[in-house]
Amino acid sequence: MRPAPATAVPWCLVAALWAALARAEDASRTADIARLQRHQLESGPAVTLRGQVIALEPGKEGTEAILEDADGGIRILGIEGRVGIGDDVEITGRAGPGHPAAAVRATGVVVTGHRPLPPPRRCDIDAFFAGGEECRLVEVEGIVERAWTAGGEVHLEIQAAGRLFGATLAPEAAARLLPPGGEPRGLVDTRVVIGGAAGSERTRRGEILRPVIRVARGEWCAIVEPAVEPAVEPAVASEVISPETIGRGLPQARAGHRVRTYGEVIHAVPGATLFLQNGHYGIRVGLAPEAAGADVRFARGDRVEVVGFVDRSGPVASLRNAWAARRPDAAIGTPPRPIVATPAVILDANRPLPGATAPAEPGDYQGCLIAFSGVVLQTQPTEEGGIVLLRCDATIVTAEADGPTFSAVGGTVPGSFVQVTGVVAIDREWHAA
């Protein structure tokens, strides 16, 4: 009988196991912790991290440190008064789920040195919006859409590559961007470079709503381009764009900057939203809370000018973070007449045709005031008012009514034949057959 051969262990497997053991004994990487699933974090694995403290921020349990190493960044809890910004540290502790992302609760802190912080790094914009730059020192360029003061700090809402992120400016940084005595809204429509420690606003599920950068130093922010559309008041020498052309593309020089347009008010939600119409074209305008016009009670029929930023996130283009004012040369309060159009005609105007490039004529009715007749199928109250389900020929229509309107129609008996007047908003889940 021949002896059994010795078991051969591939050298590559041995090397891999040795490398894994070496990593377990060496300092953990923030990127390794970020890849752990929640059930793994809940077990509280022991970790050792080495990196530089790039920021100190208030947290639910006191001051939190943001630690960055070569691979990423992470929040360190239980660090009150033990480290300073710029310190090189070795942290021992246990990783946990944290909020909003994984965090480490420190049980041991050793300061191994101190050095100036590196300048913020121009990051990949897609990784930034996906949360891949969380707790890292980054730099992003964009156009300011909103600017206001709260809690002694200046807050910005900035658009980059068509997406919004937030920035909080410490007094030193705000002083760098604002002229002496200047108001934050003077930054609106300027192109800025913003740098600092990246964080995020998240839902209770921990999902990212948008990233936020906390700017702690004046040298980490700068205006690189003045506002293209600086004027707030209407009828100031400025290019006015008709509503129907807003979503069809803008010159490169205006891309991302706010635009000025006009229309007749067909519906208004005070302090929040205007629905404007010009002929067979309608547009939704979201008002910035701190902007001119936000406290004005516009009426149906008012002719207004608005200055806002193009928002293409919906089924049709709209404006957001806008400023509004009545046109001084216009009559006020003349109720607009609705366009008579059945839901079937409206859906047909929005049905894409193979190879078609010409816009629907005279328009697609989106955002326009229309009127039609239908049969009530059901009514249902909601917190904002109520919903009326109707049938017009073979088309089912959902009509959303505000509180006063639903109070008047909520008791309508199913089967009743009614006249409906309202603003068209086609459900984005609708697919043309």
C-alpha positions in Angstrom: 0.0 0.0 0.0 1.3 3.4 -0.9 1.3 6.1 1.8 -1.2 8.9 1.4 0.3 11.9 -0.1 0.8 15.0 2.1 -1.9 17.6 1.7 -0.7 20.4 -0.5 -1.7 24.0 0.5 -1.4 26.4 -2.3 1.1 29.2 -1.5 -1.4 31.8 -2.7 -4.0 30.7 -0.1 -1.4 30.8 2.7 -0.4 34.3 1.6 -4.0 35.4 1.6 -4.6 34.0 5.1 -1.4 35.6 6.4 -2.4 38.9 4.9 -5.9 38.7 6.5 -4.3 38.0 9.9 -1.8 40.9 9.4 -4.7 43.3 8.7 -6.6 42.1 11.7 -3.6 42.9 13.9 -2.9 46.2 12.1 -5.0 49.4 12.2 -8.4 49.0 10.7 -9.3 51.2 7.7 -12.3 53.4 7.7 -13.3 52.0 4.3 -13.4 48.5 5.8 -15.8 49.7 8.5 -18.0 51.5 6.0 -18.5 48.2 4.1 -19.8 46.3 7.1 -23.5 45.5 7.1 -25.8 46.6 9.9 -25.9 43.2 11.6 -22.1 43.1 11.6 -22.0 46.6 13.2 -24.5 45.7 15.8 -22.1 43.1 17.2 -19.8 46.0 18.1 -16.5 44.8 16.5 -13.3 46.0 18.1 -11.3 48.3 15.8 -8.2 50.4 15.8 -8.0 53.4 13.5 -5.2 55.8 12.6 -5.8 59.1 10.9 -6.1 62.8 11.2 -8.9 64.8 12.9 -10.4 67.0 10.2 -13.4 68.5 12.1 -15.1 68.6 15.5 -18.9 68.9 15.4 -21.7 68.9 18.0 -23.5 65.6 18.3 -26.3 64.0 20.4 -23.7 62.8 23.0 -21.4 65.8 22.9 -18.6 66.7 20.5 -17.9 64.2 17.7 -14.6 64.0 15.8 -14.4 63.4 12.1 -11.4 61.2 11.3 -10.0 60.8 7.8 -7.4 58.3 6.6 -6.1 57.4 3.2 -9.2 55.4 2.3 -12.2 57.3 3.8 -13.6 59.0 6.9 -15.7 58.2 9.9 -17.3 59.8 13.0 -15.7 59.1 16.4 -17.9 59.3 19.4 -16.9 59.8 23.1 -14.1 62.1 22.1 -15.0 65.2 24.1 -12.0 67.4 24.9 -9.4 64.7 24.0 -8.3 65.8 20.5 -8.0 68.9 18.4 -8.4 69.6 14.7 -5.2 68.6 12.8 -4.2 66.0 15.4 -2.9 62.7 14.1 -4.4 60.1 16.4 -4.7 56.4 17.1 -8.2 55.4 18.1 -9.3 52.1 19.7 -12.9 51.4 20.2 -15.9 49.6 18.9 -17.7 50.2 15.6 -21.5 50.5 15.6 -24.4 51.5 13.4 -24.4 55.2 14.6 -26.5 57.8 12.9 -26.6 58.5 10.1 -23.7 56.2 9.1 -21.3 53.8 10.8 -19.4 55.3 13.7 -16.8 54.3 16.3 -17.2 54.8 20.0 -13.7 55.5 21.3 -12.3 53.6 24.4 -8.7 54.8 23.9 -7.2 57.8 22.3 -3.5 58.5 21.6 -2.4 61.7 19.9 0.7 60.8 17.8 1.3 64.2 16.3 -0.1 67.3 14.8 0.0 68.9 11.3 -1.8 71.4 9.2 -4.9 70.1 7.5 -4.5 69.4 3.7 -6.5 71.6 1.4 -9.9 70.1 0.5 -9.7 67.7 -2.4 -11.8 68.2 -5.5 -13.9 65.1 -5.4 -15.8 63.0 -7.9 -19.3 64.6 -8.1 -21.2 61.3 -8.5 -19.4 59.7 -5.5 -20.2 62.9 -3.5 -23.9 62.7 -4.1 -23.9 58.9 -3.6 -22.4 59.4 -0.1 -19.0 58.0 -1.0 -17.3 61.1 0.3 -18.9 61.2 3.7 -16.6 62.4 6.5 -13.9 63.4 4.1 -12.4 66.8 3.4 -13.7 67.7 -0.1 -14.2 70.6 -2.4 -17.2 71.1 -4.8 -18.1 73.8 -7.2 -21.7 74.9 -7.9 -24.2 77.7 -8.2 -26.0 79.1 -5.1 -29.8 78.8 -5.3 -30.7 79.8 -1.8 -28.9 81.6 1.0 -30.1 82.4 4.5 -29.0 82.9 8.1 -29.9 80.6 11.0 -28.2 79.9 14.3 -25.5 82.5 13.7 -24.4 80.7 10.5 -25.0 81.2 6.8 -26.7 78.3 5.1 -26.5 77.7 1.3 -28.4 75.5 -1.1 -26.1 74.8 -4.1 -26.7 73.2 -7.4 -24.0 71.1 -9.0 -24.5 68.9 -12.1 -28.3 69.5 -11.7 -28.4 68.2 -8.1 -28.7 70.1 -4.8 -26.4 69.9 -1.8 -26.2 72.0 1.3 -23.4 74.0 2.9 -23.1 75.6 6.3 -20.6 78.5 6.6 -19.0 79.3 10.0 -18.7 83.1 10.6 -15.1 83.1 9.3 -16.1 81.5 6.0 -19.2 83.7 5.7 -17.1 86.8 6.1 -14.9 85.6 3.2 -17.9 85.3 0.8 -20.1 88.2 1.9 -19.1 91.9 1.6 -19.1 93.9 4.9 -22.8 94.3 5.9 -23.9 92.2 3.0 -26.9 89.9 3.1 -26.6 86.2 2.3 -29.2 86.5 -0.5 -26.6 88.5 -2.4 -24.8 85.2 -3.0 -27.8 83.7 -4.9 -26.9 82.8 -8.6 -23.1 83.2 -8.0 -20.9 80.3 -8.7 -18.8 79.3 -5.7 -16.2 76.8 -4.6 -17.0 75.2 -1.3 -14.7 73.0 0.8 -14.9 71.3 4.1 -15.9 68.1 5.9 -18.7 66.3 4.0 -21.8 65.0 5.8 -25.4 64.5 4.8 -29.0 65.0 5.6 -30.8 61.6 5.9 -34.2 60.1 6.5 -35.1 58.1 9.6 -34.2 55.0 7.5 -30.7 56.4 7.1 -31.1 57.1 3.4 -29.3 60.1 2.0 -31.5 63.1 1.1 -28.6 65.2 0.1 -24.9 65.8 1.0 -23.9 68.8 3.2 -20.5 70.4 3.5 -19.5 72.3 6.7 -17.2 75.1 5.8 -15.0 76.0 8.8 -12.4 78.3 7.2 -12.4 81.3 5.0 -9.8 80.0 2.6 -12.0 77.0 1.8 -14.6 79.0 -0.1 -14.6 81.6 -2.9 -16.8 83.2 -5.5 -15.5 82.2 -8.9 -18.3 83.7 -11.1 -20.7 86.6 -10.3 -24.5 86.2 -10.7 -25.7 86.1 -14.3 -29.2 87.1 -13.2 -28.6 89.4 -10.2 -31.7 91.6 -10.3 -34.6 90.8 -8.0 -37.2 93.4 -9.2 -39.1 92.7 -12.4 -38.7 94.7 -15.6 -35.0 95.5 -14.9 -32.8 95.4 -18.1 -32.6 91.6 -18.3 -33.4 88.8 -20.7 -36.9 87.4 -20.2 -37.6 83.9 -21.4 -41.0 82.7 -22.4 -42.3 79.8 -20.3 -42.5 77.3 -23.2 -38.8 77.6 -23.9 -37.4 77.1 -20.4 -37.2 73.3 -20.6 -35.9 73.2 -24.2 -32.3 74.2 -23.4 -30.4 77.3 -22.4 -27.3 79.0 -23.7 -24.1 77.7 -22.1 -23.5 81.0 -20.4 -26.8 80.6 -18.5 -26.7 76.9 -17.8 -27.4 76.3 -14.1 -28.1 80.0 -13.5 -31.5 81.3 -12.7 -33.8 82.5 -15.5 -36.5 85.2 -15.7 -40.0 84.4 -17.1 -43.6 85.6 -16.8 -47.1 84.4 -16.8 -50.6 84.7 -15.4 -51.4 83.2 -12.0 -53.9 80.3 -12.3 -53.4 78.9 -8.8 -51.3 80.0 -5.8 -50.3 78.3 -2.6 -49.4 81.2 -0.4 -45.7 81.4 0.4 -44.9 78.1 -1.4 -46.0 77.7 -5.0 -47.3 79.6 -8.0 -48.8 78.0 -11.1 -48.4 80.3 -14.1 -49.8 80.0 -17.6 -49.0 81.7 -20.9 -51.3 80.6 -23.7 -51.3 76.8 -23.8 -48.2 76.5 -21.7 -48.1 76.3 -17.9 -45.3 76.1 -15.4 -45.0 75.4 -11.7 -42.9 77.8 -9.7 -41.6 76.9 -6.2 -40.9 80.0 -4.1 -37.8 80.3 -1.9 -39.0 80.9 1.7 -36.8 83.9 2.2 -37.2 85.3 -1.3 -39.1 88.4 -2.4 -42.7 87.5 -3.1 -42.8 84.6 -0.6 -45.1 86.7 1.7 -47.3 88.1 -1.1 -50.8 86.7 -1.5 -51.0 86.4 -5.3 -54.5 86.1 -6.8 -55.8 84.2 -9.8 -55.3 86.5 -12.8 -52.3 88.4 -11.4 -49.6 88.8 -14.1 -46.2 88.2 -12.6 -42.5 88.0 -13.3 -40.5 85.3 -11.6 -36.7 84.6 -11.4 -35.8 81.0 -10.5 -33.7 78.0 -11.2 -34.8 75.4 -13.8 -35.8 72.0 -12.2 -35.9 69.0 -14.5 -36.5 66.4 -11.9 -40.2 66.1 -12.7 -42.1 65.0 -15.8 -41.9 68.6 -17.1 -39.5 71.4 -16.4 -40.4 73.8 -13.5 -38.8 76.5 -11.5 -37.5 76.3 -7.9 -36.1 78.7 -5.3 -37.8 81.5 -7.2 -38.5 85.2 -6.5 -41.8 86.7 -7.7 -43.4 90.1 -8.2 -46.5 91.4 -9.9 -45.7 93.2 -13.2 -46.2 96.9 -12.6 -47.8 97.4 -16.0 -50.5 94.7 -15.6 -54.0 94.6 -14.4 -54.5 92.7 -11.2 -56.9 89.9 -10.3 -58.8 89.3 -13.6 -59.8 85.6 -13.3 -58.3 83.5 -16.1 -60.6 81.5 -18.4 -59.9 77.8 -18.4 -59.2 75.8 -21.6 -61.9 73.3 -22.3 -60.2 70.0 -22.9 -61.1 66.4 -22.0 -58.6 64.1 -20.2 -58.5 61.9 -23.3 -57.4 64.9 -25.4 -54.8 65.9 -22.8 -53.3 62.4 -22.6 -53.2 62.1 -26.4 -51.2 65.4 -26.6 -48.7 63.9 -24.2 -48.4 60.5 -26.0 -45.0 60.2 -27.6 -44.9 59.5 -31.3 -42.1 57.4 -32.9 -39.6 59.7 -34.4 -41.6 62.8 -33.5 -39.5 65.9 -32.5 -42.0 68.7 -32.9 -43.7 70.0 -29.7 -47.4 69.3 -29.3 -49.6 72.1 -30.7 -51.0 74.3 -29.4 -49.5 72.7 -26.3 -49.4 69.7 -24.0 -51.7 71.3 -21.3 -49.3 70.4 -18.5 -49.6 73.0 -15.8 -52.5 74.7 -17.6 -56.0 75.6 -16.2 -58.5 73.4 -17.9 -62.2 72.5 -17.5 -64.1 69.3 -18.3 -67.2 67.4 -17.2 -67.2 64.0 -15.5 -69.0 61.6 -13.2 -68.0 61.3 -9.5 -67.0 57.8 -8.6 -65.6 58.3 -5.1 -64.5 61.0 -2.6 -61.8 60.6 0.1 -60.7 63.2 2.7 -57.0 63.8 3.3 -55.0 65.9 5.6 -54.6 68.6 3.0 -58.2 68.5 1.7 -59.4 65.5 -0.3 -59.4 63.4 -3.4 -62.2 63.1 -5.9 -62.1 60.2 -8.3 -63.9 60.9 -11.6 -64.7 59.2 -14.9 -64.8 61.2 -18.1 -65.8 58.9 -21.0 -63.3 56.0 -20.8 -60.7 58.0 -18.7 -60.3 57.8 -15.0 -59.1 61.1 -13.4 -57.9 61.8 -9.8 -58.7 65.4 -8.7 -56.8 66.7 -5.7 -58.7 69.4 -3.8 -57.6 71.8 -1.1 -59.5 72.1 2.2 -62.1 74.7 1.2 -62.8 73.1 -2.2 -63.2 69.6 -0.7 -65.5 71.0 2.0 -67.8 72.1 -0.8 -67.7 69.0 -2.9 -66.7 66.2 -0.5 -70.4 65.2 0.1 -71.2 64.8 -3.6 -73.1 61.6 -4.2 -71.3 59.1 -6.4 -72.8 59.1 -9.9 -73.3 62.8 -9.9 -72.3 64.7 -13.1 -70.0 67.6 -12.3 -68.0 70.3 -13.9 -64.3 70.3 -13.0 -61.8 73.2 -13.2 -58.2 72.7 -12.2 -54.5 72.6 -13.1 -53.2 69.7 -15.2 -50.5 67.4 -13.6 -50.1 64.1 -15.4 -49.0 61.3 -13.2 -45.3 60.5 -13.9 -46.1 56.8 -13.6 -48.5 57.0 -16.6 -47.1 55.3 -19.6 -48.6 55.9 -23.1 -49.8 52.8 -24.8 
